[in-house]
């Protein structure tokens, strides 16, 4: 039972990395958009507990569990992980930028 949660996170993380690599056109093109994706993903994930009550009241118990896990938790938590990958990659791209011109300065010309 203790290995279920880490396995769940590792599996969703692997799917998020796969989406990041497989679909580069989905990546946000600016740092601001990456931050907005993180904010939206946290907002959606924060709404999941409010959707659990109506789901459990309106559906049979076994179906409601399936809908909550597969329909609510997995997509929203996967989006949280993917949005963080996008944000970290965007920050890495900004910090790893190469010089865009100018003259080289030798170390002895300080």
C-alpha positions as CSV (number, residue, x, y, z in Angstrom):
1,X,0.0,0.0,0.0
2,X,2.9,2.4,0.7
3,X,4.3,2.0,-2.8
4,X,1.0,3.0,-4.6
5,X,1.4,6.8,-4.2
6,X,5.0,7.0,-5.4
7,X,4.2,4.7,-8.3
8,X,1.2,6.9,-9.1
9,X,3.4,10.0,-9.1
10,X,6.2,8.4,-11.1
11,X,3.7,7.1,-13.7
12,X,2.0,10.5,-14.1
13,X,5.4,12.1,-14.2
14,X,6.6,9.8,-16.9
15,X,3.5,10.5,-18.9
16,X,4.1,14.3,-18.5
17,X,7.7,14.0,-19.7
18,X,6.5,11.9,-22.6
19,X,4.0,14.6,-23.6
20,X,6.7,17.3,-23.2
21,X,9.0,15.4,-25.5
22,X,6.4,14.1,-28.0
23,X,4.4,17.3,-28.5
24,X,6.8,20.2,-28.5
25,X,4.2,22.5,-30.2
26,X,2.2,22.4,-27.0
27,X,5.0,24.1,-25.0
28,X,4.3,27.7,-23.9
29,X,6.5,30.1,-25.8
30,X,7.0,32.6,-23.0
31,X,7.7,32.5,-19.3
32,X,4.5,34.3,-18.6
33,X,2.4,31.7,-20.4
34,X,4.2,28.9,-18.5
35,X,3.4,30.6,-15.2
36,X,-0.3,31.0,-16.3
37,X,-0.4,27.3,-17.1
38,X,0.9,26.5,-13.6
39,X,-1.7,28.8,-12.1
40,X,-4.5,27.2,-14.1
41,X,-3.4,23.7,-13.3
42,X,-3.3,24.5,-9.5
43,X,-6.8,26.1,-9.8
44,X,-8.2,23.1,-11.6
45,X,-6.6,20.7,-9.1
46,X,-7.9,22.7,-6.3
47,X,-11.5,22.3,-7.6
48,X,-11.3,18.5,-7.7
49,X,-12.4,18.1,-4.0
50,X,-15.5,20.1,-4.8
51,X,-16.4,17.7,-7.6
52,X,-16.0,14.6,-5.6
53,X,-19.2,15.1,-3.5
54,X,-21.6,15.5,-6.5
55,X,-19.8,12.6,-8.2
56,X,-20.2,10.2,-5.3
57,X,-23.9,11.2,-4.7
58,X,-25.0,10.9,-8.3
59,X,-23.2,7.7,-9.3
60,X,-23.0,4.2,-7.9
61,X,-20.0,3.7,-5.6
62,X,-17.7,1.7,-7.9
63,X,-18.4,3.9,-10.9
64,X,-17.9,7.1,-8.8
65,X,-14.5,5.9,-7.6
66,X,-13.5,5.2,-11.2
67,X,-14.8,8.6,-12.4
68,X,-13.1,10.5,-9.6
69,X,-9.7,8.8,-10.1
70,X,-9.6,8.5,-13.9
71,X,-11.8,11.5,-14.8
72,X,-10.7,14.0,-12.3
73,X,-7.5,13.2,-10.4
74,X,-5.3,11.8,-13.1
75,X,-5.9,14.5,-15.7
76,X,-5.6,17.4,-13.3
77,X,-2.6,16.1,-11.5
78,X,-1.0,15.2,-14.8
79,X,-1.6,18.8,-16.0
80,X,0.0,20.1,-12.8
81,X,3.1,18.0,-13.4
82,X,3.3,18.9,-17.1
83,X,2.9,22.6,-16.4
84,X,5.8,22.4,-13.9
85,X,7.9,20.7,-16.5
86,X,7.0,23.5,-19.0
87,X,7.9,26.1,-16.4
88,X,11.2,24.6,-15.4
89,X,12.2,24.1,-19.1
90,X,11.3,27.7,-19.9
91,X,13.4,29.0,-16.9
92,X,16.2,26.7,-18.1
93,X,16.0,28.1,-21.6
94,X,16.2,31.7,-20.3
95,X,19.1,31.0,-18.0
96,X,21.0,29.0,-20.6
97,X,20.9,31.6,-23.4
98,X,24.0,32.3,-25.3
99,X,25.4,35.8,-26.0
100,X,23.7,37.5,-28.9
101,X,26.6,39.5,-30.3
102,X,29.2,42.0,-29.2
103,X,32.9,41.7,-29.1
104,X,34.8,39.1,-27.2
105,X,36.8,40.3,-24.3
106,X,40.0,38.6,-23.5
107,X,40.7,37.9,-19.8
108,X,43.9,40.1,-19.9
109,X,41.9,43.2,-21.1
110,X,39.9,43.8,-17.9
